[in-house]
Amino acid sequence: MTSDSALNELGFYVLPGHTDSPGDALVEARAGETLGLGAAFISERFNLKDAGVLSGAVGAVTDTLGIATAATNHNTRHLLATATMATTMHRLTGGRFALGLGRGFDFMFDIMNLPRVTNAQIEDAVGVYRRLWHGEAIMGHDGPAGSYPVLHQDAKFSEDIPVILCALAERTLERAGAVMDGIVLHTYFSDETLARSVAAVRRGAERAGRDPASVRVWSVLATIGDHIPHDAQMRKTVGRLSTYLQGYGDLLVRVNQWDPEVLIRFRADDVVGSIPGAIDAIGTPEQLEHIATILPPEWLAAAAVGSPEACAARVVDQFDAGADSVILHGATPDELTPIVEAYRRARPATMPSLPANPGWMSRPTS
């Protein structure tokens, strides 16, 4: 796939969901690049999905593909270690890497004996990273992200590395618009929620004196075509949304302005309560079929499903709602192939040329 035919406005996740075979990331990354997708996103789980290892592997087997962690957490590594991962990836890939951060889950950090993450901590950490990437020796730093006598990488550094935040809540998105280079939203956002979220990012950027259009906003769209087996469709749609509702349903329902009574009924359902773990990982086909009957159709409609043409049309809807770019989530490049082919036919003629690096709206000039 030549750079001229790359769809840099589209991305995908390598190893979407659980995996026992992290080496599959290399196959998926090469397939995504060949298909013409612009960027690969890498999520982190504390089993077989270390963000640094996978980023390096994907960078080593691709030539043009943008790469981003989406997300890792600033508090699970020393700030200097994360800064070093980013500069190493930046040089390794010739500038294709973006560092993506997120707040994670309070419960997870409690059991790991790590401090819960706040927006102030993330912003402080990002400020430290950027100073290190530009060669500064930081003496006696004492801020929300911690206290450090000395932090330094290399006085010769002048590295422009974009930072992305993965976020849901409107107040966080406003703050991110003031600080971050890019934003990754969340799967199962309605089109109305997407529009509100983009507006919050732009509003935050403008209040901070930044060009609102300079912050790249990625929609995350569950993209599950009807050409894959039915049981897989159910796991990637009903199962995935149910797992989100298990983990942080209150937040997702509040952000979408959905009916909270539905979430109460979902949690009280005997089948849901009988599943001792993530529904998308261990729910049986019969359980998923039942759960599909208790989720409102409009909740499940916040996705791209059906024929390749229908999925492509939903991708275009994301741009109409204000997104700059779209992550086609929940499917491998092989599963996305007919959808990407349909999207090429439906692609808006006004689509701007975007960098492969998923954190930039335009290439830095420095």
Protein Blocks (a to p, Z undefined) as FASTA:
>chain_A
ZZklpcfkbccdehehjdfblklmmmmmmmmmmnopabdcdddddfklcfklmmmmmmmm
pmklccddddddfklpcfklmmmmmmmmmmmnnopaccdddebjfklmmmnopacddfkl
mmmmmmmmmmmmnopacehiacfkoccfbacfbfkbccddddddddfblklmmmmmmmmm
bdcddehiafklmmmmmmmmmmmmmmnopafklpccddddddddfkbcfklmmmmmmmmm
mmmmmmmmmmmmmmnopafklmmmmmmpmklmmpgcdfklmpcfklmmmmmmmpcfklmm
mccedjfklmmmmmmmmmmnopabdcdehiafklmmmmmmmmmmmpcfklccddfblkbf
bdcfZZ
